């Protein structure tokens, strides 16, 4: 019964149903263009929904910078990764903040929280600050930057903070998949950073279950593809 329930949930709450619909359309259609598009759609959705392909997309991004064992910096900067309108941090933001919190507790370094607001929500930095205060972090050690709307503005406004406070070298914390673009952007503004990646998305261990399409895997694949597009856009814009 356990396996039957898992299979039922997989079919009802995963991309499997849409993949089957694409394949059914390809089988029933007499139009070659429609058949080709349906096959492409079904195959693409399947591949993006399984762990090996998702990990393959993330590998070049997450392998770019290893986690440093030692570092000498003036401050820690944590980049926001989004929050809900309810004032709760999204998964990426929470993992980044947790890493920043642990490193702050080890080093007692000032911690800069960078992230603005979108669509009338609270700025990411303010939400992260509330969490740190609840965890007992001294307010005097928390610096918030609430104006930024993207990675470029993160770097731009964090640089202003560093110039005012005399920070020369930063420990940069963000999701591993986002680190290559973040490092390049911060360097282009003249900031010296030590990358400290977190929030790794790869599993790297597979079973037959890894070949079953899942919505969570599809969402992660979307993040990876969006990051590649973001990197391409930044290479032209900045």
N, C-alpha and C positions, 0 to 999 in steps of 0.2 A: 504493500500500500504506500509506503514511503516513496518508492521510486515512481509509482503511478502519479502520486500527488505532485512530485517534482516535475514530471513530464508534462502534466496538465498545466502547471504554472508556467513552464517554459513556453508552451504553445500559446497560452493566452496573454502573457505579459512580456513577451520578448519579440524581437524582430522576426522570429520564425514564421509567424502567420503572414506577415507582409512578404517575406521571401517566397513562401508557397504561392501566394497570390500572383506575384510576378511570374513565377515559373508556370503557373496555370494559364496566365494570359499569353505567355510565349507559346505554350502548347496549343491553345485554342485559336490563336490569331492566324489568319491566312495572309496577313500583310507582312512582308519581310522587314520593313523598317520598324513596325510595331514589335515584331518578334525579337529583333535585335536589341531594341531599347529595353524591352522587358527582361531579356536574358542578362543584359548589362546591369540593369537595376537590381535584379535578384542576386547576381553574383557579387556585385559591389557591396550590397548590404550584408551579405553573408560574410564576406572576407573582413569587412570593417567591424563585424560583431564577434569575432573570435580572437582569443588571446594571442596566439602566435603572430597574427598580422598586426594587431594593436601594438605588441611589443616591438615588432620590426619598425613601425613608424616612430616610436619613442626612442629607440636605441641611439640614433645619431645625436639627438637633442640631449639625452640624459647622460651620455658618455663624454660629453664635451668637457665637463669640469668635475673632477673627483672631489669628495668631501675632504677639506684640509684637516690634517691632524693637529697642526699648530698654526698660530697666526698672531700677528702683532698689528693691532688696529686702534683707532681712536674712538670708534663708536660702531654700533650695530644698526643696520637699516633693514627693516622688514617691509616688503612690498605687499600691498593689499591685493587680494584675489577675488574680491566681491563679497557682498553681504545681502541678506534679504531685507525686504521692507519692514519686517518685524524686528529688525535690529540684531539678528543672529548672523554670525559669520558663516559664509559658505565653506565647503570642505577645504578647498585650496588655501583660503585665508587662515583657517584654523590651524592647519598643519604648519604653515609658515610661521604663524605667531607662536605656536608651541615650541618650535625650534629656537626662535628668538628668545623666548622666555627661559628655556633651559640654558642657553649660552649666556644670557644676561646674569642668571643666578651663579654661573661658574666664574664670570669675569667681573661683574659689577659695572660693566661698561654702560654708558648712556645708550638708550635704544630709540631710534627714529622710526616712527610708524608713518608710512607714506601711502596715501590713497584717498581720493576725493569721493564725491557723491555723484550718483546718476539718477535721473527720473525722480527727484524729490526725496531720495533716501538719505539716511545718515551717512556721512563720510566713513569709508572703511577704517580710516585711522582713528576716528572717534570710537567706533565700535570696538576696535582692537584695544584701545586705551582702557575702556571700561573693563574688559576682560583682565588685562594686566593688573589694574587696580584691585579687582576682586581677588586676584591671586597674591596680593600683598606687595606688589612692586612699588617702590617709592616714587611718588609723582614727580619728584625733581629729576628722576632719571629717564622720564618719558617725554619725548618730543614728538609732536604730531605735525604732519604736513597734510592738509585737507583739500588742497586746490587741484591736485593732479587728476587727470582723467584717462591717462594712458601711460605707457612705460617711458616715453620721451619726457612727459611732464613730471613723472616721478623723479627722473634724473635732474631735470632743470631746477625744480623747487628744492630738492634735497641738497643740491649744490649751494643754493642760497643759504640754507641753514648751516652748512659746513663752513662757508665763508664767514658767517657771523660768529660762529662758535670756535673757529680755529681747528676744525677737524680736517685732517689731511688724508687719512686712510680709513676706509670703511669695510666692515664685514657685510657683504651683500647677501641677504637671505630671500630666496624666492623658490618657486617650484623648479625642479630639475629641468623639466621640458622648456621652461621659460628663461632659464639662465643664460643661454647663448645670446639671445636678443637683449636681455637686460644688461649683461656685461658690456656688450658692444656699445649700447646706448649711453651707459654711464661713462665709459671711457671717452666717448666723443664729446662729452660736456667738460672733459678735463679732470674728472674724479678718478682717484685711484681706489680700486676695489679688490677685495679678496672674495671670490665666489664661494658661497656655502649653500650648495643645493639641498633641497629637501622635497618631500611630497613626490617620491618616485612612483611612477605608474606601472612599471614593468613587473610581471610575475616571474618569468624565466623558468618556471616549472610547470610542465603540462601533463595532462591526462586526456582521456577521451572527452571528459567534461569540457576541456578547454576548446574543443572543436565545435561545441554547441553555441549557437548565436545567443548573445545576451545584450539587453538594453544598456546595462552599465558599461560594457566593453565598447559598444557603439558610441556612447557619450564620450568615453575617453579617446577613442579614435578621432572623433570630431575635434576635441581639444588639440590633438597633435596636428591635424590638418590645418586648423585655424592658426596654430603657431607658425607653421611653415609659410602660410600666406602673410602673416604678420611680419615675419622676418623679411620676406620678399618686398613687402610694401615699405618697410623701414629702410631697406637698402637703397630705395629710390628717393624716399622723402627726406631722410636724415643722413 
